[in-house]
Each structure stands twice: as structure tokens, then as C-alpha cells.
């Protein structure tokens, strides 16, 4: 099943990032259509990388068609439009991958 995986490195302001991410950004993301499952996981350990990964968010879709429809939605656009609002708490933009 296709997924969008978003990896965040450790924020420069963890408290403000988490406050915004969980209380504002995720409620916007929960409105995206066709999402089969979404989960946010805290990274406990990083190995074999110089990255200091902090959170990993996975957004799973039933199939590629459902994912394409979600990407075309106003709700998905709203998620993207909200990202600059919490970027001030991060050192770097998140790493985003789409997998099948």
C-alpha cells in the first residue's frame, strides 16, 4: 500500500514544535480524504546516520488512485500550506518520501 513518510529531525524548539504539530497541524491533516491510516512515531534511536531523527509520520492509502485523489484535494493543499507555520521551530525542512 502506498504511503507518504515524513521524517523530522530534532526541532530547535521541541515544546513549541510539538504544541503546534499535534494541536494544529495534525488536526488539519486528519481531514485529508482517502487516508487508510496515519500514525506519528517518536524516534528512540538513530543508527548509521548523521541525522538526528525525532518524529516519523506515516500516511497510508489503500491504493495509488486513492493517494492521487488525496493529493488533489483541498485538504491536502491545506496541510502543505500549514507547513511554514511550524518550520520556525525546525532547523531543516522534513524529509518526505512516497513509497509503495
C-alpha positions as CSV (number, residue, x, y, z in Angstrom):
1,X,0.0,0.0,0.0
2,X,1.4,3.4,-0.8
3,X,2.5,5.7,2.0
4,X,3.8,9.1,2.5
5,X,6.6,9.1,5.1
6,X,7.6,12.4,6.7
7,X,10.8,12.4,8.8
8,X,11.5,15.3,11.1
9,X,14.9,15.9,12.6
10,X,15.1,17.2,16.2
11,X,13.5,20.6,16.4
12,X,15.4,23.6,17.7
13,X,12.3,24.3,19.9
14,X,10.8,20.9,20.8
15,X,8.0,22.2,23.1
16,X,6.7,24.7,20.5
17,X,7.1,22.3,17.7
18,X,5.1,19.6,19.4
19,X,2.4,22.0,20.6
20,X,1.8,23.2,17.1
21,X,2.3,19.9,15.3
22,X,0.0,17.9,17.5
23,X,-2.6,20.5,18.3
24,X,-2.8,22.4,15.0
25,X,-1.1,20.6,12.1
26,X,-2.3,17.1,12.8
27,X,-6.0,18.1,13.1
28,X,-5.7,19.7,9.6
29,X,-4.0,16.5,8.3
30,X,-6.8,14.3,9.8
31,X,-9.2,15.9,7.3
32,X,-7.4,14.6,4.2
33,X,-9.7,12.2,2.3
34,X,-8.8,8.6,1.5
35,X,-6.3,8.1,4.3
36,X,-6.5,4.5,5.5
37,X,-4.2,5.0,8.5
38,X,-2.0,7.8,9.8
39,X,0.5,7.5,12.7
40,X,3.2,9.5,14.3
41,X,6.1,7.7,15.9
42,X,8.8,9.1,18.1
43,X,12.3,8.0,17.1
44,X,14.1,6.4,20.1
45,X,17.4,5.8,18.4
46,X,19.3,6.7,15.2
47,X,21.9,4.4,13.8
48,X,24.2,4.5,10.8
49,X,23.2,8.1,10.0
50,X,24.3,11.7,10.8
51,X,20.6,12.7,11.0
52,X,19.1,13.3,14.4
53,X,15.6,12.0,13.5
54,X,12.9,12.9,16.0
55,X,9.4,12.1,14.6
56,X,8.3,9.9,11.7
57,X,4.8,10.3,10.3
58,X,3.3,7.7,8.0
59,X,0.2,8.3,6.0
60,X,-1.1,5.2,4.3
61,X,-3.6,4.9,1.4
62,X,-5.5,1.9,0.1
63,X,-4.0,2.3,-3.4
64,X,-2.3,4.7,-5.7
65,X,-5.6,6.0,-7.0
66,X,-6.8,6.9,-3.5
67,X,-3.4,8.6,-2.9
68,X,-3.7,10.7,-6.1
69,X,-7.2,11.8,-5.2
70,X,-6.0,12.8,-1.7
71,X,-3.1,14.8,-3.2
72,X,-5.5,16.6,-5.5
73,X,-7.8,17.6,-2.5
74,X,-8.2,21.0,-0.9
75,X,-7.4,19.3,2.4
76,X,-4.0,18.1,1.2
77,X,-3.3,21.6,0.0
78,X,-4.2,22.9,3.4
79,X,-1.7,20.6,5.0
80,X,1.0,21.9,2.7
81,X,0.0,25.5,3.3
82,X,0.3,24.9,7.0
83,X,3.9,23.7,7.0
84,X,5.5,27.1,7.0
85,X,3.7,27.8,10.3
86,X,5.9,25.3,12.2
87,X,9.1,25.5,10.1
88,X,10.3,28.2,12.5
89,X,10.7,25.5,15.2
90,X,12.8,23.3,12.9
91,X,16.4,23.5,11.8
92,X,15.7,21.9,8.4
93,X,12.6,21.0,6.4
94,X,11.3,17.5,6.9
95,X,12.4,14.7,4.6
96,X,9.4,13.4,2.6
97,X,9.2,10.1,0.8
98,X,6.5,8.3,-1.0
99,X,6.7,4.5,-1.1
100,X,4.6,1.7,-2.5
